[in-house]
């Protein structure tokens, strides 16, 4: 409770300040006689009355409702207005309507009709400067939303704050988009109509749902794991992530696992990467297989598509031409040359590699599905590259 000082105390402080000022300047009757500026003459620097510049309270002693969660949110990526996720449109002066759904609280509320308007993509660009603010997840009507449509076309049921998580961590494209784009094309023929298709970033929502969500390109004839269901108490995003700081809760891991470091947790007794090491976390198996896939993607580009490529994760669209194979992206008119020798087989593999690696927590959100996507992509490239899958020792 904030205590207010009694009126006599304020009067005492004011009188003390006045007396101190008078004593230090030789004020009093001498000033009244004209020997200096009169007290109360603002033009000569003398205030009408004097009060202490600061009150008797320090800021840290004043209670602020929800101070702990506000501070946690302020440290999170959701509040970082300096991040590329919120500054990308600064030069444009406004955020593209589609992008605003997840890169601005205003856009999110408009998309779900939480601002009182019609549901759907905002009709106009949204002002820059916004972040994932409090009302994004704490809107009073958020609970009225019961389903979210994924890029694959699947309509997924949601409850509570899961609405926000699944809306913005589902990606922009799905494997079905790749299938449609490459339909009836020869697998290993370069098609100039193809460009890299980016599934987007931080795809935890779709990745968690596995084959049911369909974020990756799923090869015909293969079966894929569905939603990755942890044992209780893990049921939603908030079971592991603090909803405000976004930090992981090691205590949740320790409910079942002997190690609270997610990267060190092992979920299987087989070696997926062919190393035979089952003491390391499943994170390492997925990382090793992802590296193997990228090695084969680059080899396929050079040997089959006949145009070497380089990958740069910091520059969109990430895959660039490297005609002389020196490991440096080609340039034309001062700009990097985007890779343009895509074949359907190459595009499918690159899409899956990006979908898995774009979710830094894929090893925890759905390791079986992520491993399956990577394995099948490696297997598909192995044929034209004449790579012996058995010799790789990978496990699906």
KOLMAR-659216 format. One record per residue: residue number from 1; residue in three letters; y, z, x of N, C-alpha, C in turn. Coordinates in steps of 0.05 Angstrom, whole numbers, plus 5000, padded with zeros to 4 digits. Atoms other than C-alpha are relative to their C-alpha. Layout:
NUM,Ala,Y,Z,X,Y,Z,X,Y,Z,X
...
***
This chain:
1,Unk,4976,5000,5017,5000,5000,5000,5025,5000,5018
2,Unk,4975,5001,4985,5070,4983,5026,5018,5022,4991
3,Unk,4982,4979,5007,5115,5044,5028,5029,4992,5005
4,Unk,4972,5007,4997,5189,5035,5017,5016,5025,5009
5,Unk,4986,4977,4991,5237,5080,5055,5019,5011,4978
6,Unk,4982,4988,5020,5278,5129,5012,5029,4991,5007
7,Unk,4973,5009,4996,5351,5110,5002,5015,5017,5021
8,Unk,4986,4984,4980,5378,5169,5043,4993,4991,5028
9,Unk,5008,5008,4973,5339,5144,5103,5015,4975,5009
10,Unk,4985,5024,4994,5372,5075,5099,5029,5007,5006
11,Unk,4972,4992,4996,5441,5107,5093,5003,5013,5027
12,Unk,4999,4986,4974,5426,5151,5153,4999,4980,5023
13,Unk,5002,5020,4979,5405,5090,5194,5026,4984,5002
14,Unk,4975,5015,5000,5467,5051,5173,5023,5015,5013
15,Unk,4978,4984,4989,5514,5108,5189,4997,5003,5030
16,Unk,5005,4996,4971,5481,5119,5257,5008,4974,5015
17,Unk,4994,5025,4987,5488,5045,5273,5030,4996,5002
18,Unk,4971,5003,5000,5562,5045,5253,5013,5018,5021
19,Unk,4989,4982,4981,5577,5107,5294,4995,4991,5028
20,Unk,5007,5009,4973,5540,5078,5354,5018,4977,5008
21,Unk,4982,5023,4994,5581,5014,5349,5028,5009,5005
22,Unk,4972,4990,4996,5646,5052,5342,5003,5013,5027
23,Unk,4999,4985,4974,5630,5095,5402,5000,4981,5023
24,Unk,5003,5018,4977,5611,5036,5446,5024,4981,5003
25,Unk,4977,5019,4998,5674,4995,5430,5027,5014,5000
26,Unk,4975,4986,5001,5725,5050,5427,5014,4997,4973
27,Unk,4989,5005,5026,5733,5036,5353,5009,5026,4987
28,Unk,4991,4976,5014,5758,5085,5301,5029,4997,4993
29,Unk,4972,5001,5007,5831,5102,5291,5015,4981,5019
30,Unk,4986,5017,4981,5850,5064,5354,5000,4971,4991
31,Unk,5001,5027,5010,5826,4999,5323,5018,4996,4976
32,Unk,4983,5002,5024,5862,5014,5259,5029,4997,5008
33,Unk,4972,5002,4992,5926,5020,5299,5007,4973,5012
34,Unk,4994,5027,4991,5920,4949,5322,4992,4995,5029
35,Unk,5007,5004,4972,5890,4957,5392,4976,4981,5003
36,Unk,5023,5018,4999,5830,4912,5375,4994,4989,4973
37,Unk,5007,5012,5026,5797,4872,5319,4992,5021,4981
38,Unk,5006,4980,5020,5792,4911,5255,4971,4997,4992
39,Unk,5027,5000,5010,5723,4931,5231,5000,4986,4973
40,Unk,5001,5015,5025,5704,4883,5175,5014,4973,5002
41,Unk,4987,5026,4996,5739,4823,5205,4980,4981,5013
42,Unk,5021,5018,4990,5684,4770,5211,5010,4979,5020
43,Unk,4989,5021,4982,5730,4720,5247,5001,5010,5029
44,Unk,4999,4988,4973,5733,4768,5306,4974,5013,5008
45,Unk,5027,4990,4992,5658,4783,5308,4993,5027,4990
46,Unk,5006,4974,5011,5660,4848,5269,4989,4998,4972
47,Unk,5011,5002,5027,5612,4850,5210,5012,5021,4981
48,Unk,4990,4982,5020,5631,4883,5145,4985,5026,5001
49,Unk,5015,4975,4996,5575,4932,5153,4977,4993,5019
50,Unk,5021,5004,4980,5519,4941,5203,4974,5012,4990
51,Unk,5027,4990,5007,5444,4947,5188,4982,4994,5023
52,Unk,5019,5007,4978,5385,4948,5236,4990,4972,4996
53,Unk,5009,5027,5002,5361,4878,5252,4971,4998,4990
54,Unk,5028,5001,5009,5288,4895,5237,4994,5026,4985
55,Unk,5007,4977,5016,5258,4942,5186,4980,5018,5014
56,Unk,5018,4981,4988,5212,5000,5199,4971,4991,4999
57,Unk,5027,5009,5002,5150,4957,5188,4994,4978,5020
58,Unk,5009,5022,4982,5112,4914,5238,4983,4981,4983
59,Unk,5014,5019,5016,5082,4849,5210,4970,5006,4997
60,Unk,5029,4995,5001,5011,4870,5228,4993,5023,4981
61,Unk,5007,4978,5017,5017,4931,5183,5003,4993,4970
62,Unk,4996,5008,5028,5033,4891,5120,4975,4986,4990
63,Unk,5025,5011,5011,4971,4876,5079,5005,4972,4988
64,Unk,4999,5027,5012,4960,4802,5063,4973,4994,4987
65,Unk,5026,5005,5014,4908,4786,5010,4985,4977,5013
66,Unk,5018,5020,4989,4849,4746,5038,5008,4992,5029
67,Unk,4991,5006,4972,4879,4751,5109,4976,4991,5017
68,Unk,5022,5007,4982,4810,4748,5141,4990,4972,4996
69,Unk,5011,5027,5004,4786,4685,5107,5022,4979,5006
70,Unk,4979,5019,4993,4854,4651,5115,5001,4996,5030
71,Unk,5001,5002,4970,4851,4666,5190,4976,4984,5009
72,Unk,5024,5015,4993,4780,4639,5193,5004,4970,4994
73,Unk,4994,5028,5007,4801,4575,5157,5019,4987,5020
74,Unk,4979,5011,4982,4861,4567,5203,4988,4993,5027
75,Unk,5013,5006,4974,4813,4565,5263,4980,4976,4997
76,Unk,5020,5020,5005,4769,4512,5231,5010,4971,5002
77,Unk,4992,5028,5000,4769,4436,5235,5012,4991,4974
78,Unk,4989,5007,5026,4786,4434,5161,5031,5004,4999
79,Unk,4971,4995,5000,4856,4460,5177,5015,4987,5023
80,Unk,4988,5010,4975,4869,4424,5242,5016,4974,4994
81,Unk,4983,5023,5007,4927,4378,5221,5007,4982,5023
82,Unk,4995,5017,4977,4932,4352,5292,4976,4982,5006
83,Unk,5024,5016,4995,4862,4322,5289,5002,4971,4990
84,Unk,5001,5028,5008,4848,4248,5284,4993,4997,4970
85,Unk,5008,5002,5028,4816,4261,5216,5023,5002,4981
86,Unk,4977,4997,5018,4884,4277,5188,5025,4985,5010
87,Unk,4977,5014,4989,4932,4239,5235,4996,4970,5003
88,Unk,5007,5029,4996,4897,4171,5235,5020,4982,4986
89,Unk,4983,5017,5016,4946,4144,5183,5030,5005,5004
90,Unk,4972,4994,4995,5011,4170,5213,5018,4975,5002
91,Unk,4984,5024,4996,5035,4101,5233,5004,4985,4974
92,Unk,4998,5013,5026,5022,4076,5163,5018,5014,4981
93,Unk,4983,4984,5018,5061,4132,5131,4987,5011,4975
94,Unk,5015,4990,5024,5008,4145,5078,4970,4995,5005
95,Unk,5029,5002,4996,4933,4153,5073,4988,4980,4979
96,Unk,5013,5019,5018,4891,4096,5044,4986,5016,4977
97,Unk,5012,4985,5023,4867,4117,4974,4971,5008,5003
98,Unk,5028,4993,4997,4793,4113,4990,4996,5022,5021
99,Unk,5002,4980,4978,4801,4152,5055,5011,5027,4991
100,Unk,4987,4975,5008,4845,4204,5021,4982,5020,4986
101,Unk,5018,4982,5015,4787,4231,4980,4989,5022,5018
102,Unk,5010,4979,4982,4761,4268,5041,5019,5008,5022
103,Unk,4982,4994,4978,4820,4268,5088,5026,5011,4990
104,Unk,4977,4988,5012,4869,4301,5041,4992,5016,4975
105,Unk,5006,4984,5024,4864,4357,4990,5010,4986,4975
106,Unk,4989,5014,5023,4908,4316,4944,4981,4978,4991
107,Unk,5018,5022,5007,4861,4257,4946,4974,5010,4989
108,Unk,5025,4988,5010,4799,4301,4935,5004,5008,4971
109,Unk,4995,4991,5027,4829,4332,4873,5004,4977,4980
110,Unk,4996,5023,5017,4851,4265,4846,4973,4986,4994
111,Unk,5026,5014,5003,4781,4235,4857,4983,5013,4979
112,Unk,5016,4985,5019,4748,4290,4816,5015,5007,4975
113,Unk,4985,4994,5024,4803,4294,4764,5009,5029,4998
114,Unk,4992,4972,5000,4820,4365,4785,5030,5004,4999
115,Unk,4971,4998,5002,4894,4349,4784,5010,4993,4972
116,Unk,4993,5006,5027,4892,4334,4710,5001,4971,4993
117,Unk,5000,5029,5005,4889,4259,4719,4973,4989,4995
118,Unk,5025,5013,5004,4835,4208,4709,4983,5000,5026
119,Unk,5018,4999,4977,4774,4214,4755,4999,4973,5014
120,Unk,5003,5025,4986,4766,4162,4809,5017,4998,5025
121,Unk,4983,5004,4976,4796,4135,4873,5029,5000,4993
122,Unk,4971,5000,5007,4871,4149,4873,5011,4971,4999
123,Unk,4990,5027,5004,4910,4089,4850,5021,4992,5021
124,Unk,4980,5005,4979,4963,4096,4904,4993,5015,5025
125,Unk,5004,4985,4975,4963,4117,4977,5010,5029,4997
126,Unk,4993,4971,5001,4968,4192,4988,5017,5008,5024
127,Unk,4983,4992,4977,5022,4225,5031,4985,5012,5023
128,Unk,5013,4989,4976,5003,4242,5102,5008,5030,5002
129,Unk,4993,4972,4995,5005,4314,5127,4981,5020,4987
130,Unk,5018,4982,5014,4950,4343,5084,4975,5006,5017
131,Unk,5026,4992,4988,4885,4377,5105,4981,5007,4978
132,Unk,5018,4989,5020,4824,4405,5071,5009,5028,4994
133,Unk,4986,4975,5006,4864,4460,5039,4983,5018,4982
134,Unk,5014,4980,5015,4844,4521,4999,4990,4990,4973
135,Unk,5007,5008,5027,4845,4488,4931,4979,4978,5000
136,Unk,5021,5019,4999,4798,4434,4955,4973,5012,4992
137,Unk,5025,4986,5007,4741,4484,4949,5003,5022,4979
138,Unk,4996,4977,5018,4773,4537,4905,5014,4991,4974
139,Unk,4988,5009,5025,4799,4494,4847,4985,5013,4977
140,Unk,5012,4986,5022,4787,4530,4782,4980,4983,4985
141,Unk,5018,5018,5015,4752,4469,4752,4979,4987,5017
142,Unk,5020,5012,4983,4708,4453,4811,4972,5003,4988
143,Unk,5026,4995,5012,4649,4483,4774,4992,4981,4977
144,Unk,5006,5019,5022,4655,4431,4719,4987,4974,5010
145,Unk,5012,5024,4989,4631,4377,4767,4970,5006,5006
146,Unk,5029,4994,4998,4555,4374,4764,4984,4979,5015
147,Unk,5015,5020,4986,4537,4311,4802,5019,4984,5018
148,Unk,4985,5016,4981,4559,4268,4861,4984,4975,5006
149,Unk,5014,5025,4995,4542,4195,4873,5001,4994,5030
150,Unk,5002,5005,4971,4518,4179,4944,5003,4970,5005
151,Unk,4997,5029,4993,4529,4112,4981,4976,4984,4992
152,Unk,5024,5014,5007,4457,4095,4966,4998,4994,4970
153,Unk,5001,5004,5028,4472,4097,4892,4987,5023,4985
154,Unk,5013,4977,5011,4433,4161,4881,5021,5019,4988
155,Unk,4982,4980,5012,4467,4210,4833,4987,5027,5004
156,Unk,5012,4975,4991,4454,4279,4862,5013,5024,4985
157,Unk,4988,4977,5013,4463,4344,4822,5011,5020,5020
158,Unk,4987,4981,4982,4510,4395,4853,5010,5023,4983
159,Unk,4989,4977,5013,4535,4464,4837,5021,5013,5018
160,Unk,4980,4985,4984,4597,4503,4859,5013,4985,5022
161,Unk,4986,5012,4978,4628,4489,4926,4984,4978,5013
162,Unk,5016,5022,4989,4570,4443,4943,5012,4973,4992
163,Unk,4986,5025,5008,4612,4391,4906,5017,4989,5023
164,Unk,4983,5009,4978,4661,4389,4964,4984,4991,5024
165,Unk,5017,5007,4977,4607,4388,5018,4987,4973,4996
166,Unk,5015,5025,5004,4567,4332,4986,5019,4976,4995
167,Unk,4981,5022,5004,4629,4291,4968,5008,4988,5027
168,Unk,4988,5009,4975,4655,4288,5039,4982,4999,5024
169,Unk,5019,5002,4978,4593,4293,5082,4976,4983,4993
170,Unk,5022,5018,5008,4553,4236,5052,5002,4974,5014
171,Unk,4996,5026,4987,4580,4178,5093,5013,4980,4981
172,Unk,4987,5021,5016,4610,4113,5069,4981,4977,4994
173,Unk,5019,5021,5004,4550,4066,5075,4972,5013,5002
174,Unk,5028,4991,5000,4474,4074,5066,4983,4977,5011
175,Unk,5019,5020,4990,4413,4038,5092,4997,4976,4981
176,Unk,5003,5022,5020,4410,3998,5027,5022,4979,5003
177,Unk,4979,5019,4994,4477,3966,5046,4992,4981,5022
178,Unk,5010,5017,4978,4446,3941,5110,4979,4981,4990
179,Unk,5022,5017,5011,4385,3915,5073,5012,4977,4984
180,Unk,4987,5021,5016,4430,3877,5025,5014,4979,5017
181,Unk,4985,5018,4983,4472,3848,5080,4982,4981,5016
182,Unk,5018,5016,4983,4413,3823,5121,4977,4986,4985
183,Unk,5022,5012,5016,4369,3800,5063,4998,4970,5006
184,Unk,5007,5028,4997,4335,3733,5075,5010,4988,5026
185,Unk,4992,5009,4973,4361,3729,5147,4976,5003,5019
186,Unk,5020,4998,4979,4314,3716,5205,5005,5024,5018
187,Unk,4996,4974,4986,4303,3782,5242,5014,4997,5027
188,Unk,4990,5002,4972,4319,3756,5312,5019,4977,5005
189,Unk,4981,5022,4997,4369,3701,5299,5029,5012,4998
190,Unk,4972,4990,5001,4442,3716,5315,5014,4987,4976
191,Unk,4985,5010,5023,4485,3710,5253,5029,5009,5002
192,Unk,4971,4994,4995,4560,3706,5262,5013,5014,4976
193,Unk,4988,4986,5023,4571,3735,5193,4995,5030,5001
194,Unk,5006,4971,4997,4543,3802,5215,5020,5014,5018
195,Unk,4983,4983,4984,4587,3857,5241,4987,5028,5000
196,Unk,5011,4973,5001,4570,3929,5259,5008,5014,4974
197,Unk,4995,4986,5025,4564,3970,5196,4999,5030,5006
198,Unk,4997,4972,4991,4588,4041,5208,4994,5019,4976
199,Unk,5006,4982,5022,4555,4095,5164,5021,5022,4997
200,Unk,4978,4980,5000,4615,4140,5180,4992,5024,5017
201,Unk,5002,4977,4982,4616,4210,5209,4991,5026,4985
202,Unk,5008,4974,5011,4587,4280,5198,4986,4997,4973
203,Unk,5015,5007,5024,4534,4258,5149,4981,5021,4991
204,Unk,5019,4978,5006,4502,4326,5138,4990,5000,4972
205,Unk,5009,4999,5028,4500,4321,5063,4978,4980,4994
206,Unk,5020,5021,5004,4462,4255,5061,4976,5005,5018
207,Unk,5022,4995,4982,4420,4273,5121,4981,5021,4990
208,Unk,5016,4978,5011,4396,4337,5088,4981,4989,4978
209,Unk,5016,5011,5023,4370,4296,5029,4979,4981,5009
210,Unk,5021,5016,4989,4328,4252,5074,4996,4973,4986
211,Unk,5006,5026,5012,4293,4191,5045,5010,4998,4971
212,Unk,4989,5000,5028,4316,4212,4975,5029,4992,5000
213,Unk,4971,5007,4999,4389,4206,4996,5003,4972,5011
214,Unk,5000,5027,4990,4374,4142,5035,5023,4993,5018
215,Unk,4978,5006,4983,4429,4147,5087,4993,4980,5021
216,Unk,5009,5018,4979,4388,4109,5139,4987,4975,4989
217,Unk,5014,5024,5008,4358,4040,5138,4970,5008,5001
218,Unk,5028,4991,5002,4286,4054,5115,4983,4974,5000
219,Unk,5016,5025,4995,4237,4002,5140,4979,4997,4978
220,Unk,5021,5005,5021,4192,3970,5087,4972,5008,5010
221,Unk,5027,4992,4993,4122,3998,5086,4998,5027,5012
222,Unk,5000,4974,4988,4143,4064,5116,5006,5021,4978
223,Unk,4993,4977,5017,4147,4132,5081,5018,5019,5015
224,Unk,4980,4983,4987,4203,4180,5094,5002,5027,4986
225,Unk,4998,4972,5010,4211,4255,5087,5024,5002,4982
226,Unk,4978,4995,5020,4254,4279,5029,5019,5022,5010
227,Unk,4981,4979,4994,4302,4336,5026,4987,5021,5018
228,Unk,5010,4980,4982,4293,4386,5082,5005,5028,4988
229,Unk,4998,4974,5014,4280,4452,5048,4993,5023,5019
230,Unk,5005,4976,4985,4287,4514,5091,4987,5021,4982
231,Unk,5010,4978,5016,4253,4577,5069,5024,5017,4991
232,Unk,4979,4982,5008,4295,4629,5032,5007,5017,5024
233,Unk,4978,5003,5019,4350,4651,5041,5016,4974,5003
234,Unk,4985,5025,4995,4371,4581,5064,4996,4981,4976
235,Unk,5002,5018,5024,4387,4539,5002,5023,4981,4999
236,Unk,4977,5017,5002,4457,4510,5009,5014,4999,5028
237,Unk,4984,5002,4975,4508,4492,5063,5010,5028,5009
238,Unk,4989,4973,4994,4538,4562,5059,4979,5020,5008
239,Unk,5021,4982,4990,4471,4593,5075,5001,5002,5030
240,Unk,4999,5000,4971,4482,4574,5147,5029,4999,5011
241,Unk,4973,5004,4990,4556,4556,5153,5019,5019,4985
242,Unk,4978,4985,5012,4614,4604,5141,5018,4980,4986
243,Unk,4985,5021,5014,4653,4566,5087,5029,4997,5009
244,Unk,4972,5002,4991,4720,4581,5119,5002,4993,5030
245,Unk,4998,5007,4971,4710,4581,5195,4981,4977,5007
246,Unk,5021,5020,4996,4650,4533,5189,4981,5008,5022
247,Unk,5018,4991,4979,4616,4574,5243,4971,5004,4989
248,Unk,5028,4995,5008,4540,4579,5242,4994,5030,5002
249,Unk,5008,4972,5001,4509,4645,5225,4973,5004,5014
250,Unk,5024,4996,4985,4458,4664,5278,4982,5020,4985
251,Unk,5015,4980,5015,4437,4722,5233,4981,4986,4980
252,Unk,5016,5014,5019,4411,4672,5182,4975,4988,5015
253,Unk,5022,5011,4984,4368,4638,5236,4979,5022,5006
254,Unk,5018,4978,4991,4340,4705,5258,4984,5012,4977
255,Unk,5016,4991,5023,4314,4718,5188,4971,4991,5004
256,Unk,5028,5010,4997,4254,4675,5206,4994,4993,5029
257,Unk,5005,5010,4973,4263,4650,5278,5005,5023,5020
258,Unk,4996,4980,4979,4259,4690,5342,5025,4995,5016
259,Unk,4977,5007,4985,4319,4655,5370,5023,4993,4981
260,Unk,4977,5005,5018,4388,4653,5338,5016,4976,5009
261,Unk,4986,5024,4991,4410,4591,5378,4986,4976,4987
262,Unk,5014,5022,5015,4396,4531,5332,4988,4979,5018
263,Unk,5010,5021,4983,4387,4482,5389,4974,5007,5013
264,Unk,5025,4991,4987,4330,4524,5417,4977,5004,4981
265,Unk,5021,4995,5019,4290,4529,5353,4981,4977,4998
266,Unk,5021,5020,5001,4224,4492,5350,4988,5001,4972
267,Unk,5012,5000,5027,4196,4470,5283,4973,4987,4999
268,Unk,5025,5014,4999,4133,4435,5306,4985,5006,5026
269,Unk,5017,4995,4977,4075,4443,5354,4992,4975,5015
270,Unk,5006,5026,4986,4074,4370,5375,5026,4992,5014
271,Unk,4978,5011,4985,4118,4334,5424,5008,4973,4989
272,Unk,4992,5025,5012,4158,4280,5390,5011,4980,5020
273,Unk,4988,5018,4980,4190,4252,5453,4981,4992,5022
274,Unk,5019,5009,4980,4127,4243,5493,5000,5017,5026
275,Unk,4999,4983,4976,4145,4297,5544,4978,5020,5002
276,Unk,5020,4980,5001,4091,4344,5522,5011,5029,5000
277,Unk,4987,4973,4999,4141,4402,5525,5006,5010,4971
278,Unk,4996,4988,5026,4136,4443,5461,5014,5027,5001
279,Unk,4985,4974,4997,4176,4502,5488,5030,4996,4994
280,Unk,4972,5005,5005,4243,4468,5480,5005,4996,4970
281,Unk,4993,5004,5028,4280,4461,5414,4996,4972,4991
282,Unk,5004,5026,5012,4269,4403,5367,5025,4983,5005
283,Unk,4975,5014,4993,4342,4385,5383,4996,4981,5024
284,Unk,5003,5016,4976,4320,4360,5451,4981,4976,4996
285,Unk,5017,5022,5006,4264,4317,5424,5016,4977,4986
286,Unk,4984,5020,5015,4312,4282,5376,5020,4987,5019
287,Unk,4981,5012,4981,4364,4273,5432,4986,4981,5018
288,Unk,5015,5017,4981,4312,4243,5479,4992,4974,4986
289,Unk,5008,5024,5014,4287,4194,5426,5024,4983,4993
290,Unk,4975,5015,5006,4358,4175,5407,5009,4985,5025
291,Unk,4993,5013,4975,4372,4160,5481,4982,4976,5005
292,Unk,5019,5022,4996,4309,4117,5484,5007,4977,4982
293,Unk,4992,5021,5018,4332,4079,5423,5025,4985,5010
294,Unk,4976,5013,4990,4400,4065,5453,4994,4982,5024
295,Unk,5009,5016,4977,4367,4040,5517,4988,4974,4990
296,Unk,5013,5024,5010,4326,3991,5476,5020,4982,4984
297,Unk,4979,5015,5013,4386,3970,5434,5015,4982,5020
298,Unk,4986,5014,4980,4423,3950,5497,4982,4978,5013
299,Unk,5018,5020,4988,4361,3915,5525,4996,4977,4981
300,Unk,5003,5021,5020,4351,3876,5460,5024,4982,5000
301,Unk,4976,5016,5001,4423,3854,5459,5001,4980,5023
302,Unk,4999,5017,4976,4417,3826,5530,4978,4980,5000
303,Unk,5023,5017,4997,4347,3797,5526,4994,4982,4976
304,Unk,5007,5015,5024,4338,3775,5454,5025,4986,4988
305,Unk,4976,5011,5011,4408,3766,5427,5016,4984,5020
306,Unk,4989,5015,4978,4427,3738,5495,5030,5005,5005
307,Unk,4972,4992,4994,4494,3774,5497,5000,5030,5005
308,Unk,5000,4971,4994,4497,3841,5533,5022,5014,4985
309,Unk,4980,4984,5014,4535,3897,5499,5004,5026,5015
310,Unk,4995,4973,4990,4566,3963,5518,5008,5017,4975
311,Unk,4993,4982,5021,4576,4024,5474,5021,5019,5009
312,Unk,4978,4980,4995,4639,4067,5472,5005,5016,4975
313,Unk,4998,4983,5024,4636,4125,5424,5029,5008,4993
314,Unk,4973,4993,5005,4711,4135,5429,5017,4978,4989
315,Unk,4985,5023,5009,4732,4066,5407,4986,4985,4978
316,Unk,5012,5015,5021,4718,4035,5340,5003,4970,5006
317,Unk,5025,4995,5014,4676,3993,5326,4977,5007,5019
318,Unk,5019,4988,4983,4639,4024,5385,4983,4981,5017
319,Unk,5017,5019,4986,4597,3964,5405,5017,4975,5008
320,Unk,4982,5021,4990,4632,3913,5450,4984,4980,5017
321,Unk,5013,5021,4984,4613,3848,5485,5003,5006,5030
322,Unk,4999,4998,4971,4596,3849,5559,4986,4976,5012
323,Unk,5013,5025,4993,4581,3777,5575,4988,4998,5027
324,Unk,5010,5001,4972,4572,3786,5650,4981,5023,5007
325,Unk,5019,4978,4996,4530,3849,5641,5008,5020,5022
326,Unk,4991,4981,4979,4573,3891,5689,5005,5028,4989
327,Unk,4997,4973,5012,4575,3950,5641,5029,5006,4991
328,Unk,4972,4996,5008,4649,3940,5625,5005,4980,4977
329,Unk,4995,5017,5023,4672,3913,5557,5018,4977,5007
330,Unk,4983,5023,4996,4701,3843,5557,5027,5004,4986
331,Unk,4974,4999,5013,4775,3836,5540,5011,4972,4996
332,Unk,4986,5025,5006,4816,3781,5509,5027,5007,4989
333,Unk,4973,4994,5009,4891,3783,5501,5006,5030,5000
334,Unk,4994,4972,4997,4892,3855,5524,4984,5018,4982
335,Unk,5016,4983,5018,4841,3879,5473,4970,4995,5005
336,Unk,5029,5002,4996,4766,3893,5477,4989,4981,4980
337,Unk,5013,5019,5017,4721,3841,5448,4977,5014,4985
338,Unk,5021,4987,5016,4679,3868,5391,4974,4984,5003
339,Unk,5026,5014,4997,4605,3852,5396,4995,4982,4976
340,Unk,5003,5019,5022,4590,3791,5355,4974,4985,4999
341,Unk,5026,5014,5000,4518,3771,5370,4979,5017,4986
342,Unk,5019,4983,5015,4485,3814,5318,4978,4983,4987
343,Unk,5023,5010,5015,4416,3798,5292,4994,5022,4979
344,Unk,5007,4979,5020,4389,3834,5230,4984,5023,5013
345,Unk,5016,4979,4988,4338,3872,5273,5018,5019,5017
346,Unk,4983,4984,4983,4392,3895,5321,5019,5018,4983
347,Unk,4981,4985,5018,4440,3916,5265,4986,5024,4987
348,Unk,5015,4978,5012,4386,3958,5231,4996,5023,5019
349,Unk,5005,4979,4980,4370,3996,5295,5026,5014,5007
350,Unk,4974,4988,4993,4443,4007,5313,5010,5018,4977
351,Unk,4992,4985,5024,4458,4031,5242,4986,5027,5000
352,Unk,5015,4975,5001,4402,4083,5245,5008,5018,5023
353,Unk,4992,4983,4978,4422,4106,5314,5026,5014,4994
354,Unk,4974,4988,5006,4493,4117,5291,4998,5020,4977
355,Unk,5002,4981,5022,4472,4151,5226,4989,5027,5009
356,Unk,5012,4975,4990,4430,4202,5263,5019,5014,5019
357,Unk,4983,4987,4980,4478,4215,5321,5027,5007,4989
358,Unk,4975,4993,5013,4538,4217,5274,4999,5027,4986
359,Unk,5003,4973,5011,4510,4282,5246,4990,5018,5023
360,Unk,5008,4984,4977,4511,4331,5305,4979,5021,4993
361,Unk,5020,4980,5008,4467,4378,5265,4975,4988,4987
362,Unk,5023,5013,5013,4414,4327,5244,4974,5015,5007
363,Unk,5024,4986,4991,4362,4367,5284,4995,5025,4982
364,Unk,5003,4977,5018,4374,4425,5235,5001,4992,4971
365,Unk,4996,5008,5028,4395,4389,5171,4975,4986,4990
366,Unk,5024,5013,5008,4333,4345,5169,4986,4987,5024
367,Unk,5012,5012,4976,4295,4336,5234,4977,4981,4995
368,Unk,5021,5020,5004,4234,4301,5204,5011,4973,4993
369,Unk,4989,5026,5009,4276,4247,5171,5014,4987,5024
370,Unk,4986,5011,4977,4320,4238,5233,4981,4988,5020
371,Unk,5020,5010,4981,4260,4231,5278,4986,4975,4990
372,Unk,5013,5024,5011,4228,4181,5231,5017,4976,5002
373,Unk,4982,5022,4998,4289,4137,5229,5002,4989,5029
374,Unk,4998,5008,4972,4294,4136,5305,4974,4987,5009
375,Unk,5026,5011,4992,4219,4125,5315,4996,4972,4989
376,Unk,5005,5026,5013,4216,4067,5266,5018,4979,5012
377,Unk,4981,5019,4987,4277,4034,5298,4990,4992,5027
378,Unk,5012,5005,4974,4245,4040,5367,4976,4981,4997
379,Unk,5024,5016,5005,4180,4011,5340,5008,4972,4993
380,Unk,4993,5027,5009,4216,3953,5308,5011,4983,5023
381,Unk,4989,5015,4976,4252,3934,5373,4978,4995,5021
382,Unk,5021,5002,4979,4189,3944,5414,4986,4973,5000
383,Unk,5014,5025,5002,4157,3880,5389,5013,4978,5016
384,Unk,4987,5021,4985,4208,3829,5413,5006,5007,5029
385,Unk,4995,4992,4972,4220,3870,5476,4974,5003,5016
386,Unk,5027,4997,4987,4145,3873,5491,4997,5028,5013
387,Unk,5003,4972,4992,4148,3949,5497,4975,5012,4988
388,Unk,5025,4987,5010,4082,3987,5491,5007,5027,4988
389,Unk,4994,4975,5013,4094,4041,5439,4981,5022,5008
390,Unk,5019,4980,4992,4031,4077,5459,5007,5012,5027
391,Unk,4993,4990,4974,4055,4082,5530,5024,5018,5000
392,Unk,4977,4983,5003,4120,4114,5507,4992,5029,4992
393,Unk,5010,4974,5007,4079,4171,5478,5015,5014,4978
394,Unk,4984,4987,5021,4126,4183,5419,4982,5007,4977
395,Unk,5015,4992,5024,4103,4218,5356,5019,4998,4977
396,Unk,4983,5003,5024,4128,4202,5287,4997,5024,4981
***
